[in-house]
Amino acid sequence: MQQNASKESGGFILFFLIGLVGALAVGWLLFPALLYSEKQQPIAFNHKAHVENAGMACEDCHSYRENGSFAGLPTTEQCAECHMDVTGGETPGEKEIDRFVTEYVQAGKQVDWLVYQYQPDNVYFSHIAHDGFACAECHPDVGNSEVSPSHYRNRITGYSKNTMKMWQCERCHAQLETSNGCQVCHK
């Protein structure tokens, strides 16, 4: 009789472990795949070519308002200062420039760039207050990439998977012995 109870107990533990592993797999693998939709930028933008070949800095395209808040991504007009005409080129980069000129510049249409680190409305972040930090300390180092990373959009919140998390800001403020008071970042 005790032997049967022991077998039943062993069977229960086995089924429990199988269920636990299954639940963890769903939670770690399947749920994130369902939660986030993967999108690509509308233009295959090569940051590295603009940094190395054109000698551009982040601030040339990514500007700030006087109060230090982020003013946005480059407009079609800004890009058209250098890319006004079809190149007729054969390389993938030249073909992408031609597509940009045809679909956006000539059509007078703005590029609907995907924002990787859009902050919620209750957060005020001043880039000017963080002057002196390299962009890549908080943002993905796209300045050295030839391909823009995938944009993973949360289907529930609408925010990107790469949006800075509050704990990251708090950790940096603590390390630098800067105020972590709520009113510093929240409206």
N, C-alpha and C positions, 0 to 999 in steps of 0.2 A: 504494500500500500504506500509506504514511504517512497519507494522507487518510482511509482506512478506520479506522485506529487512532485518529485524532483524532475521528472521528464516534462510535466506540464509547466513547471516553473522555467525550465530551460527553453521550452518552446515559446513561452510568453516573452522572455528576454530577447530571444532571436527576432520575433515579430516586432517587438518594441524597437530594437536597434535598426531593423530594416525600415520601419516607419520613420524613425528619427533621421536616418541618412536620406531618405526620400524627401522629407520635409525640408531638410537643410539644402538639398540640391535644388528644390523648387524655390526656396527663399533666396539662395545665392545666385542661381543661374537663370531660372525661368522668370521670376518676378522682375528683376532688373531689365531683362530683355523686353518684357511686356510694358514696363513703366516708361522706358525711354524710346523715343523714335530717333533714328539716325538720319541726319540730313547733311548735305554737302553745301558749301558756299555756292552762290549762283555763278560766280566766276572762279575758275581755277587760278587763284592768285598766288604768285611766287614772291614771297617776302624776301627771300635770299637774293634774288636778282635785283630787286629794288634797293636793298641795303648795299650789296657788294658792287653791282654794276653802275647804279645811279648815285651811290653815296648818300642815300636818304636815311633820315633818322625817324624813329617812331613818331615824334612830334610833327613831322612834315605832313602826315596824313591824319593822325589822331590828335585833335586839338582839344583845348579846354576853354571853358568860359572864364570870365574875369574872376568869378568866385571860386574857381578851382574845380568845379564839377565837370564831368566828362561831356564834351559837346558832340561827340558822335564819331561816326566813321566817315571816310572820305566821300564826297559827293561825286557824281558823274562829271561835273564841271571841273573839279580838281584833277581827276584822272585824265580828263580830256586835254589838260594843259600840255601833257606829253603824248597822249594817245588820241590824236584827232583824226588820223587817216588810217585807212586799211593798209596793212603792210604787204599783203600778197605773199607772205612768207610761207615756208613749208614746215618749219619746226612746230611742235605742239604749242610752245609759248607764243609764237607769231600767229598761229591759228586762233588761239584764245584771245589775243589782242584784237584780231579782226572781228571775232564774234562780239567782243565788248563794244567796239566801234559801231558795228552794224546794229546790234540789238539795243544798245543803251545811248551812245552818243548821238547817232543819227536819228534815233527815235525820240530823243529828248526825255528819256526814261531814267529814273534813279535805280541804282542797284539795291536790291533788298537784302543787304548783308545780314547774316545771322550773328547775333551778339553772344559771345561765349560767357561773359561775366556781367550780365545785367543784374543790378541790385534791386531788391524790393523797394517799393515807394516809401517805406518808413525808414530807409537808411540813407543817410547823407554821407557821401564819401568825397573828400577833397583830394584830388591828385596833387594840387599845389602844396598842401600840408605834408605830402610825402615826397616832395622834391628832393632829389639826391639819391633816391633808390632806383636801381635799374628796373626797367619794366618787367624783366623776367623773374624778379624776386616774387612777384605776385601773379603774373600772367604766364601762360605757357610761352616758351621761347620760340615763337613763330618767326622771329627775325632771322633765324638760321635755317628755316625750313623752305623747301621748294614747293610743298603741297600744304594747303591749309588743312588742319585737323578736322575730323568729323565733328559735327555739332550734335550733341545728344540732348534732346529737348524732353523734359519731364512732361508726360501727357496730362498730369493732374495740375501741376503748378504753372507750367509754361516756361519755367526757368531752365537754363542750361545745367547740365551735370557739372560743368566747370565753374559755376558761380562760386565766388569766394564764400566760405562758410564763416560764421561768426567766431567759432573757436580758433580759426586761423588768425583772424585779426587780433583776438584777445591774447593769443600766445605771443605774437610779435610785439604787441604793446607791453606785455609783461616783461619780455626779454629786454626791451629798450627802456623799461621803467617809465613808460608813458601812461597817462590816465586811461583806465578801462571803464570809466563811468559811462553809464547808458547814454547820457545826454551828449557825449562826444560824437557818437555816430548816428544816434537815432533822433528823428524829428519829434 
